[in-house]
Amino acid sequence: MPAFTALTAFIAPDKRKDQHFLIDLNILKKIVAIADIHKDEDVLEIGTGPGNLTELLAQKARHVYTIEMDPALVALLEEKFKGSNVTIIKGNALKVEFPRFDKVVANLPYSISSDVTFKLLKNNFKLGILMYQREFAQRMIARVGEPDYSRLSVDVQHFADVEILMKVPPQAFSPPPEVESAVVRVTPRPAAYSVKDRALFMALVTAAFTQRRKRLRNALVNGAHIMGIHGMKALVSRLPPDLMDKRAEEVSPEEYAALADRLYELTAHERSGLSK
Ligand SMILES: C[S@@+](CC[C@H](N)C(=O)[O-])C[C@H]1O[C@@H](n2cnc3c(N)ncnc32)[C@H](O)[C@@H]1O
């Protein structure tokens, strides 16, 4: 019997805390194998739970840093991993400072999927093997024109290559979640297209998808506050009309990047009082 089942037996998972523990040993092993961890690599885990995944990661990695918010779990984990190559970081993954890490491997708390992914992507790391709710994973990987193409697709794909590696059924967890899950490989890389102002680019994408059924011309005027731009009505007439006729889901990441750069130039001129 694997050691982790012993600890799982002590713990009553609390669904309100996103506690769905992965108990299928085959899937746990597959996740660790895919992560291809070497002895000179440090691994970050988010949401330790009973330490089932942690234990397998620790066998491969130089060091495992694992973040857990539930104090009752932390007390058990500190005992379990005493004197090992595992450091338990107590706290909310959205608030604590991440240590330096080479790879991140986690069965994420789904309620923080989006925020924690963007927090991760601000770090410099080689690879992420991350479990998400299946629908969320599909939005991460969707391409322009596909039904799941969304703000998340554009933003995540700006920072990384993303790929669904396997679907995971609810029965692999205890207690089973109501949703299917999927393991995603996240490989950070420089963006395929450059942007002059990343914050403006992301705000533009948010504004567009906030009103995804509207043509961009209207979505951008209505969402001008998201970008912090005044006089948007006049500005949209100076943006490419073919793009302004499209809806958010029809615009590719490269086109958003070009639009954001154009807006940056137009607003920079206005700010400095120069006219074109
Ligand atoms: C889906 S469980 C995964 C547990 C374990 N790694 C596994 O694979 O079975 C998510 C874990 O994250 C913890 N958690 C939830 N929200 C968190 C947060 N904001 N920061 C850190 N841990 C969190 C929960 O207490 C739970 O133990």
The ligand as an SDF file (V2000), in Angstrom:
LIG
                    3D

 27 29  0  0  0  0  0  0  0  0999 V2000
   -7.3600   19.6290   -5.3600 C   0  0  0  0  0  0  0  0  0  0  0  0
   -6.5390   19.4830   -3.7780 S   0  0  0  0  0  0  0  0  0  0  0  0
   -5.0520   18.6940   -4.2680 C   0  0  0  0  0  0  0  0  0  0  0  0
   -4.3430   18.0020   -3.1380 C   0  0  0  0  0  0  0  0  0  0  0  0
   -3.2170   17.0560   -3.5290 C   0  0  0  0  0  0  0  0  0  0  0  0
   -2.1010   17.7540   -4.1360 N   0  0  0  0  0  0  0  0  0  0  0  0
   -3.7190   15.9840   -4.4550 C   0  0  0  0  0  0  0  0  0  0  0  0
   -3.2870   15.9540   -5.5980 O   0  0  0  0  0  0  0  0  0  0  0  0
   -4.5070   15.1730   -4.0290 O   0  0  0  0  0  0  0  0  0  0  0  0
   -6.0980   21.1770   -3.5490 C   0  0  0  0  0  0  0  0  0  0  0  0
   -5.4150   21.5150   -2.2200 C   0  0  0  0  0  0  0  0  0  0  0  0
   -5.1540   22.9050   -2.2330 O   0  0  0  0  0  0  0  0  0  0  0  0
   -5.4770   23.5000   -0.9710 C   0  0  0  0  0  0  0  0  0  0  0  0
   -5.8380   24.8960   -1.2560 N   0  0  0  0  0  0  0  0  0  0  0  0
   -7.0400   25.4010   -1.6250 C   0  0  0  0  0  0  0  0  0  0  0  0
   -6.9530   26.7000   -1.8750 N   0  0  0  0  0  0  0  0  0  0  0  0
   -5.6400   27.0540   -1.6830 C   0  0  0  0  0  0  0  0  0  0  0  0
   -4.9150   28.2700   -1.7840 C   0  0  0  0  0  0  0  0  0  0  0  0
   -5.5000   29.4100   -2.1540 N   0  0  0  0  0  0  0  0  0  0  0  0
   -3.5920   28.2520   -1.4940 N   0  0  0  0  0  0  0  0  0  0  0  0
   -2.9620   27.0990   -1.1270 C   0  0  0  0  0  0  0  0  0  0  0  0
   -3.6070   25.9180   -1.0010 N   0  0  0  0  0  0  0  0  0  0  0  0
   -4.9280   25.8890   -1.2860 C   0  0  0  0  0  0  0  0  0  0  0  0
   -6.5920   22.6410   -0.4100 C   0  0  0  0  0  0  0  0  0  0  0  0
   -6.6090   22.6910    1.0120 O   0  0  0  0  0  0  0  0  0  0  0  0
   -6.2300   21.2520   -0.9650 C   0  0  0  0  0  0  0  0  0  0  0  0
   -5.4440   20.5570   -0.0460 O   0  0  0  0  0  0  0  0  0  0  0  0
  1  2  1  0
  2  3  1  0
  2 10  1  0
  3  4  1  0
  4  5  1  0
  5  6  1  0
  5  7  1  0
  7  8  2  0
  7  9  1  0
 10 11  1  0
 11 12  1  0
 11 26  1  0
 12 13  1  0
 13 14  1  0
 13 24  1  0
 14 15  1  0
 14 23  1  0
 15 16  2  0
 16 17  1  0
 17 18  1  0
 17 23  2  0
 18 19  1  0
 18 20  2  0
 20 21  1  0
 21 22  2  0
 22 23  1  0
 24 25  1  0
 24 26  1  0
 26 27  1  0
M  CHG  2   2   1   9  -1
M  END
$$$$
